[in-house]
Amino acid sequence: MPHLEAVNSLPARADVWNISNAHCRVQYQLLAEAEPDLLCRVLNFFALQFLTPEQVNVQRQQDLLTIDIVIDGLSWHRAHVIAEKFRNLISVCSVDLQAADSAWVEAAQAAG
């Protein structure tokens, strides 16, 4: 029987989902075809992770929806992963992710 050798394992990869990672407030801006179930599908990505957006603004312009979502408590990596999930929805035309500007939030609250 061969003798046992020490196993050299690679260092563990950083856990990008770890709660100790820095969190930020982000804004998603989506442009998509106006389909009745689209808003539910988009918001479901947050609901599945027990996240509630701070603000959601949706406007329909003919056959398109513009959806603005502001959410806090995501790491930048996690925000990018969710943006990629939005891009994979067949009716979504474009997704823009950026750090949320407090001026945008205040303007949206004043309009609402």
C-alpha positions as CSV (number, residue, x, y, z in Angstrom):
1,M,0.0,0.0,0.0
2,P,1.5,3.4,-1.0
3,H,2.3,5.8,1.9
4,L,0.1,8.9,2.4
5,E,1.4,12.2,1.1
6,A,0.4,15.6,2.2
7,V,-2.0,17.2,-0.3
8,N,-1.1,20.7,-1.4
9,S,-4.3,22.4,-2.0
10,L,-4.6,25.8,-3.7
11,P,-5.8,28.6,-1.4
12,A,-9.5,29.1,-1.3
13,R,-11.0,31.5,-3.7
14,A,-12.4,34.7,-2.2
15,D,-16.1,34.4,-1.4
16,V,-17.6,37.3,-3.4
17,W,-21.0,36.7,-1.8
18,N,-19.7,37.0,1.7
19,I,-21.5,39.6,3.8
20,S,-18.1,41.1,4.8
21,N,-17.6,42.4,1.3
22,A,-18.2,46.1,0.8
23,H,-21.8,46.9,-0.1
24,C,-23.0,49.7,-2.3
25,R,-26.1,51.3,-3.7
26,V,-26.6,50.6,-7.4
27,Q,-29.0,51.7,-10.1
28,Y,-30.1,49.5,-12.9
29,Q,-31.6,51.0,-16.0
30,L,-33.3,48.6,-18.3
31,L,-35.0,49.0,-21.7
32,A,-37.2,46.2,-22.7
33,E,-40.2,45.1,-24.8
34,A,-43.4,45.9,-23.0
35,E,-44.6,42.4,-22.0
36,P,-47.1,41.9,-19.2
37,D,-44.9,39.6,-17.1
38,L,-41.5,41.4,-17.6
39,L,-41.6,43.5,-14.4
40,C,-42.4,40.4,-12.3
41,R,-39.5,38.5,-13.9
42,V,-37.1,41.3,-13.3
43,L,-38.1,41.9,-9.7
44,N,-38.0,38.1,-9.0
45,F,-34.2,38.1,-9.3
46,F,-34.2,40.3,-6.2
47,A,-37.0,38.4,-4.4
48,L,-35.1,35.1,-4.8
49,Q,-32.2,36.6,-2.8
50,F,-34.5,38.2,-0.2
51,L,-33.7,41.7,-1.4
52,T,-36.1,44.5,-1.7
53,P,-35.3,47.4,-4.0
54,E,-35.4,50.9,-2.5
55,Q,-37.1,52.4,-5.6
56,V,-38.6,51.1,-8.8
57,N,-39.8,53.4,-11.6
58,V,-41.4,51.9,-14.7
59,Q,-42.7,53.8,-17.7
60,R,-44.2,52.5,-20.9
61,Q,-43.5,54.2,-24.1
62,Q,-45.4,52.5,-27.0
63,D,-43.9,49.0,-27.2
64,L,-41.0,49.6,-24.7
65,L,-40.6,49.7,-21.0
66,T,-38.0,51.7,-19.2
67,I,-37.3,50.3,-15.8
68,D,-35.1,52.1,-13.2
69,I,-34.3,50.2,-10.0
70,V,-32.3,51.5,-7.1
71,I,-31.1,48.9,-4.5
72,D,-28.7,48.9,-1.6
73,G,-26.9,46.1,0.1
74,L,-25.2,44.5,-2.9
75,S,-21.5,43.9,-3.5
76,W,-20.4,45.3,-6.8
77,H,-19.8,41.7,-8.1
78,R,-23.3,40.6,-7.1
79,A,-24.8,43.7,-8.8
80,H,-22.9,42.7,-12.0
81,V,-24.2,39.1,-11.8
82,I,-27.8,40.3,-11.5
83,A,-27.2,42.7,-14.4
84,E,-26.1,39.7,-16.5
85,K,-29.2,37.8,-15.5
86,F,-31.3,40.8,-16.7
87,R,-29.4,40.8,-20.0
88,N,-30.3,37.1,-20.5
89,L,-34.0,37.8,-20.5
90,I,-35.1,37.6,-24.1
91,S,-37.3,40.7,-24.0
92,V,-34.6,43.0,-22.5
93,C,-32.9,45.2,-25.0
94,S,-30.3,46.9,-22.8
95,V,-29.1,47.0,-19.2
96,D,-27.1,49.8,-17.6
97,L,-25.6,49.4,-14.2
98,Q,-24.0,52.2,-12.2
99,A,-23.4,53.4,-8.7
100,A,-26.6,55.1,-7.6
101,D,-26.4,58.9,-7.4
102,S,-28.2,60.3,-4.4
103,A,-29.4,63.2,-6.6
104,W,-31.2,60.7,-8.8
105,V,-32.9,59.1,-5.8
106,E,-34.0,62.5,-4.5
107,A,-35.3,63.6,-7.9
108,A,-37.3,60.4,-8.3
109,Q,-38.8,60.7,-4.8
110,A,-39.8,64.3,-5.5
111,A,-41.5,63.2,-8.8
112,G,-43.3,60.3,-7.1
